[in-house]
Amino acid sequence: MPNQDPMLSTHALTLAEGKPLVLIGLMGSGKSTIGRRLAAAIGWRFVDADEEIEAAAGCAISDIFAIYGEPIFRDLEQRVLARLLSEGPTVLATGGGAWMQPQVRALIKEQAISLWLRAELEVLVDRVSRRDHRPLLKDGNKQDIMQRLMRERYPIYAEADITVDSSNGPHERVVERMIAALKEYPSS
């Protein structure tokens, strides 16, 4: 875990005025892994929205999709995110489809600073191929699905306040890029 930089923590608190930092991006972009490291570096709490959704539902996201369908999952996701956004200085990792929901996007834009972790197709496919728990990748070629999702989602993800490239290198480098981008982000 990176050492907390007191100056950065103070800057981040001043910058965000207590607003959460919300990580968006495709599955495999590193939102949870890198988000934990970012939170440790600035001394904030980390929350994974998918874990909170599973706790609220009492079952896995894949089960929610299979039993109730995506519309029910998206409704639950929006309610959980609204609660999490009201809890002060937090680094919050969202699911890949959260930002695609207009109501969720508006809520995040109003109450948080959004950071898009952008990654190349090869990086994403490599990362999502390591585990088999993602509902959207169950039926079909992972590379084709990820490529389609990139075409659909990258133009919308581009509305984020900050964009940071997530690569296959050490996670600490991505955290450093995020911190540098936060330092440059205009406060107001």
C-alpha positions in Angstrom: 0.0 0.0 0.0 1.3 3.5 -0.8 2.2 5.8 2.0 -0.3 8.5 2.6 0.9 11.9 1.5 -0.5 14.5 4.0 -0.2 17.3 1.5 -2.1 15.3 -1.1 -4.8 14.3 1.4 -5.3 18.0 2.3 -5.3 19.0 -1.3 -7.8 16.3 -2.2 -10.1 17.3 0.7 -9.9 20.9 -0.4 -10.4 20.0 -4.0 -13.4 17.8 -3.5 -14.8 19.7 -0.6 -15.8 16.3 0.8 -17.1 15.1 -2.6 -16.5 11.4 -3.4 -14.1 10.5 -6.2 -16.0 8.1 -8.4 -14.1 5.7 -10.7 -15.8 4.7 -13.9 -14.7 2.5 -16.8 -15.1 -0.8 -18.5 -14.7 -4.1 -16.5 -11.0 -4.8 -16.2 -10.0 -1.2 -16.2 -8.8 -1.5 -12.6 -11.5 0.5 -10.8 -11.5 -1.7 -7.7 -7.8 -2.6 -7.5 -6.5 0.9 -8.3 -9.3 2.6 -6.4 -8.1 0.8 -3.2 -4.6 2.1 -3.7 -5.8 5.6 -4.5 -7.9 5.7 -1.3 -4.9 4.6 0.8 -2.7 7.2 -0.8 -5.0 10.1 0.0 -6.3 8.7 3.3 -9.9 8.2 2.3 -12.2 5.2 2.6 -12.6 2.9 -0.4 -16.0 1.4 -1.4 -16.7 -1.0 -4.2 -20.2 -0.3 -5.4 -20.7 -3.9 -6.7 -19.9 -5.3 -3.3 -22.4 -2.9 -1.7 -25.0 -3.9 -4.3 -24.4 -7.6 -3.5 -24.7 -6.9 0.2 -28.0 -5.0 -0.3 -29.4 -7.7 -2.5 -28.1 -10.7 -0.5 -26.8 -12.4 -3.6 -24.2 -12.1 -6.4 -24.6 -9.6 -9.2 -24.6 -12.5 -11.7 -27.6 -14.0 -9.8 -29.4 -10.6 -9.8 -28.9 -10.5 -13.6 -30.0 -14.1 -14.1 -33.0 -14.1 -11.7 -34.3 -10.5 -12.0 -32.8 -9.1 -15.1 -30.7 -6.0 -15.9 -33.4 -3.4 -15.3 -33.9 -4.6 -11.6 -30.1 -4.6 -11.2 -29.8 -1.0 -12.6 -32.5 0.2 -10.2 -30.8 -1.3 -7.2 -27.4 0.0 -8.5 -28.8 3.6 -8.7 -30.3 3.4 -5.2 -27.0 2.1 -3.7 -24.9 4.7 -5.5 -27.2 7.5 -4.3 -26.6 6.3 -0.7 -22.8 5.9 -1.2 -22.5 9.4 -2.7 -24.0 11.0 0.4 -21.3 9.5 2.7 -18.6 12.1 2.2 -14.9 11.6 1.3 -14.8 8.3 -0.4 -13.1 6.7 -3.4 -16.0 4.8 -5.0 -15.5 2.1 -7.7 -18.6 1.7 -9.9 -19.7 -1.1 -12.2 -18.9 -0.7 -15.9 -22.5 0.1 -16.8 -23.3 2.5 -14.0 -22.1 5.6 -15.8 -24.2 4.6 -18.9 -27.4 5.3 -16.9 -28.4 8.9 -17.4 -29.8 9.3 -13.9 -26.6 7.8 -12.3 -24.4 10.0 -14.5 -26.3 13.1 -13.5 -26.1 12.1 -9.8 -22.4 11.6 -10.0 -21.8 14.8 -11.9 -23.7 16.7 -9.3 -22.2 15.1 -6.2 -18.8 13.8 -7.0 -15.7 14.1 -9.2 -15.6 11.3 -11.8 -12.4 9.7 -13.0 -12.5 7.5 -16.1 -9.9 4.7 -16.1 -9.4 4.2 -19.8 -7.6 1.1 -21.1 -6.7 -0.4 -24.5 -8.7 -3.5 -25.7 -5.8 -5.9 -25.3 -5.3 -4.9 -21.6 -9.0 -5.2 -20.9 -9.3 -8.7 -22.6 -6.2 -9.9 -20.7 -7.6 -8.7 -17.4 -11.2 -10.0 -17.8 -10.0 -13.4 -19.0 -8.3 -14.2 -15.7 -11.7 -14.8 -14.0 -15.1 -16.0 -15.2 -17.6 -14.0 -13.0 -18.7 -11.2 -15.3 -22.4 -11.6 -16.5 -21.9 -9.6 -19.7 -19.1 -11.9 -20.8 -20.8 -15.2 -20.2 -22.1 -15.7 -23.8 -19.7 -14.9 -26.5 -16.2 -14.1 -27.5 -14.7 -11.8 -24.8 -12.7 -9.7 -27.2 -15.7 -9.1 -29.5 -17.9 -8.2 -26.5 -15.2 -5.9 -25.0 -14.7 -4.2 -28.4 -18.5 -3.6 -28.8 -18.6 -2.2 -25.2 -15.7 0.1 -26.0 -17.5 1.5 -29.1 -20.8 2.0 -27.1 -19.4 3.3 -23.8 -16.1 5.2 -24.5 -17.9 8.2 -26.0 -20.1 8.4 -22.8 -17.2 7.7 -20.4 -15.4 10.6 -22.1 -17.9 12.9 -20.2 -16.0 12.2 -17.0 -14.3 15.0 -15.2 -10.9 13.4 -15.5 -9.5 10.7 -17.8 -6.5 8.5 -16.7 -5.0 5.8 -18.8 -4.9 2.4 -17.1 -2.2 0.2 -18.5 -0.7 -3.2 -17.8 2.2 -1.7 -15.8 2.3 -1.4 -12.0 -0.9 -0.1 -10.4 1.1 2.5 -8.5 1.9 4.2 -11.8 -1.8 4.6 -12.6 -2.4 5.9 -9.0 0.4 8.4 -9.6 -1.3 9.5 -12.8 -4.6 9.9 -11.0 -3.0 11.9 -8.2 -1.3 14.2 -10.8 -4.6 14.7 -12.6 -6.4 15.5 -9.3 -3.7 18.1 -8.5 -4.3 19.7 -11.9 -8.1 19.5 -11.7 -9.7 23.0 -11.2 -11.2 23.5 -7.9 -14.5 25.4 -7.7 
